[in-house]
Amino acid sequence: MGQASGRGKRVGKEYLANHERDVREFHYQPLLILFAPLCIGAVVDRLLVGWFAGWLVLACLGLLAWIGCWASRREVLATLCLLVAVACIGGAWHRARWSQYSVDELAWHATVDGRPVVIEAVAVDGCRWLPPPPEDPLVPRQMEGRSQLKLSVRAIRNGEIWQPARGRVSLTVRGKLETIQSGDMIRVSGILMLPDDPRNPGEFHFAQFLRVKRELCRFSATCPAAVTLLKQGSAWSPSRWISWIRLRGQRLLIQHIQPTHLPLASALLLGSREQLGSGQTEMFLTSGTIHLLAISGLHVGILAGGIALLATLVRLSNRMTLALVVAFVVSYALIADARPSVVRASILIVLVCSARVVGRRALGFNSLAAAAILIFALHPAHLFQVGTQLSFLAVATLIFIAPGLQWRLPKDALDRLIVTTRPLHVRILSRGWFSVRQLVAASCTVWLVALPLVMYHFHIVSLVGLVLNPVIWIPLSIALFAGFLLLLSASWFPLVAGMCGRCCDQSLGMMEAMLRVSQLVPANHCWTVGPAMWWMCCHYGLLTAWCLCPKWRPRWYWAMTLCVGWLTVGVLTSPHAIRARSSAQTPRLVMTFISVGHGTSVLLECPDGSNLLYDAGHLGAPQVAARKIAAVLWARGITDLDGIMISHADLDHYNAIPELLKRFGVQRIYVSPSMFSSESGSLDYLQAVVESRGIDLRVVSANQSLSMQHGLRMKILHPPLRRVASSDNANSIVLLLEFAGRRILLPGDIEGLGLAALLQTAPIDCDIAMAPHHGSSHSRPMDFQNWATPEWLVVSSGRERTMPLADTTTCAQTVHGAVRFLIESDGCLLCQRWDGSRWYELATTVP
């Protein structure tokens, strides 16, 4: 026991000594010190919207101050001035790449609604095929396959005159476009449109995602005939060769890989994720292996290791092996579209190989900083993407813990002799067991370090990923290496290519089998509200300081106490905890009309802390509406719904519910008496999903009330128990809410005989009403407004098609985005709209 304790102390001392050595080496890693101010300057410019000329002036002043301080031998002050100058250069470069565009930029011709244009452009890449999604009973109209093509614009037609134009844009064509290759000059007629800003809080910012690639607009064509080839590109163009290699690789995969595994093979080997279905992507996400779908350092490292192993087997020299690895890595990075994660991995491998050639040690953080600086030079906005952040965070974590995971022989001569003279099988088993522990420790550490960032952006905690990630790399490595040998040997050794194809296919099948098994594990993942933004930034700042400043680290018991306290602060400041405290302190009714396109979804946050979702769907893919609704719920700190009320049996009012049930707990669902009376595949699917989850399904009808607290009343005005007519719209649930002297009316899509029966009842003087049937003229808008006399009328889709009364304010969600009403306990009403980044106050009324 004493020997084991002494050995443990020696290992601990060695670990701390190695870390102190690495920290000392940090002072000799200038690129890391250079990258920090560059990153700070870019962040400041993004947050404060800096001025390009102002950044340059500040940078010049900083450099002059540095020269002056250095001349007067004030080294500390000179260093600070130089770092400030570098930060200003970083801010200027970010501003130039983020906001500086030419006067003939294509986006200046685009509009929000879209306009027909004709452009001439050069294809930057080969055409990519997006197959149609599988049939879904919740989709009203199945989408057809599409083709995508990246273009570099040259001219745009204005009437009969061609004007010069610049910029990059992604073209989407309905149908298969096969004749266009990289470098071809084409003419396209289509619709040019500006991307929308987020219309709901927490929603993905698609416009910024395009802007990172310096694309400011979207371009679509209705059919392949809208694309005309003007001139073929040069056969010696590098981009054309890369496109040809990628196309040939895709064809080889089609020949040797089963169709069920083909999308995964294309994603892992070629970086083409377009063919992956939403079901496959979600399976990787919930299992904590979503990073495998993006070609990163793991993929490049496995392939580079395989190339090095092959070179060693054929007895190439060390320099030839390293040169071969570098050539392969650079070529593979180009084929994989030079994504930030691939560029980062390639730079690290090139630097390590170069250091070995010259006989020097490659400093980990310095090499990582070199990769970050290169990515910053290509486009600084990449550093704000979560994929880039996770990639660099994982590698930085591995670099930091690497000294403690290395295999070392005992320093004592006798212990070393005992270890080296053990039987061969014992040594093999010992090294194998050490490798397993090393892999598990590295995987768990990266999982823990990345967890706050993953929770903030993806709202998920995948517990099964802790077990699956250390295991799945085995079939992944075999699939990658076999697939790469398939692509290399297909032209010269067909027999070898066939064997490699079968091996790759079997390995991919094993991976998917592991993923399916992981989905059967109880509580394999959970969806949750992420931490606050400020807490996450402080968390990683403190973690960085702890890693780089070992002298300031407290003793282990104080460290554990501070860690528990800091995690408690994160829990107490999360949106979920803030919402719970706010509901308990100031009871009020919050009603959010979520912008889902052509559809309806209204979130009701009741004064007693409960919540109700009135409808959840839109006329399109259910995943799109579910993402929008889920973003609002997570932004409000909601993880469970007390109820969902489906107004009637139209897809654009309920097709997002099955997706939401995967992410949120729901206690009950309210439906009308005629909801499931008609035969429909989508209704059967919805009912089966609800029953499989054991959710209470309740039927409500006219004159029923829902029990609420704190003075909130919910009353059903329509429909009666007996079906009104054959139309589903006529049997919509009409919900009336009363709180603090205010009235809110949600009529669904009521029209026809149902609306006529409702208008024959006593008029209701309400404060807020939703326009029936999305403001359609079939819903008798003037008669409805004269009956309800609302002060605020919300149109859930479409523009102001209704004719409001003189004292009624109309909010169309396609114009205003999400609209929110807050009613305090004293009757004060506040109306807000989402302007893309914050809630903007429209008006405040008092009782």
Secondary structure, DSSP 4 states (H G I P E B T S, - for coil): -HHHHHHHHHHHHHHHHHHHHHHHHHTT-HHHHHHHHHHHHHHHHHHHT--HHHHHHHHHHHHHHHHHHHHTT-HHHHHHHHHHHHHHHHHHHHHHHHH---TTBGGGG-BSS-EEEEEEEEE-S--EEEPPPPP-TT-SSPPPPEEEEEEEEEEEEETTEEEE-B-EEEEEEES---S--TT-EEEEEEEEEPPPPPSSTT---HHHHHHHTT---EEEESSGGGEEEEEPPPTT-HHHHHHHHHHHHHHHHHHHS-TTTHHHHHHHHH---TT--HHHHHHHHHTT-GGGGS--HHHHHHHHHHHHHHHHHTT--HHHHHHHHHHHHHHHHHHTTT-HHHHHHHHHHHHHHHHHHHT-PPPHHHHHHHHHHHHHHH-GGGGGSHHHHHHHHHHHHHHHHHHHHS----SSHHHHHHHHTS-HHHHHHHHHHHHHHHHHHHHHHHHHHHHHHHHHHH-EEESTHHHHHHHHHHHHHHHHHHHHHHHHHTTT-HHHHHHHHHHHHHHHHHHHHHHHHHHTSTT-EEE-PPPPHHHHHHHHHHHHHHHH-GGGPPPHHHHHHHHHHHHHHHHHTSHHHHHHHHHHHS--EEEEE---SSEEEEEEE-TTS-EEEEEEEESS-HHHHHHHHHHHHHHTT--EEEEEE--SS-GGGTTTHHHHHHHSEEEEEEE-TTTTSS--HHHHHHHHHHHHTT-EEEE--TT-EE--STT-EEEEEE--SS--SS-SGGG--EEEEEETTEEEEE-TT--HHHHHHHHTS-----SEEEPGGGG-GGG-HHHHHHHH--SEEEESSSSS-S---TT-EEEEHHHH-SEEEEE-TTS-EEEEEE-SSSEEEEEEE--
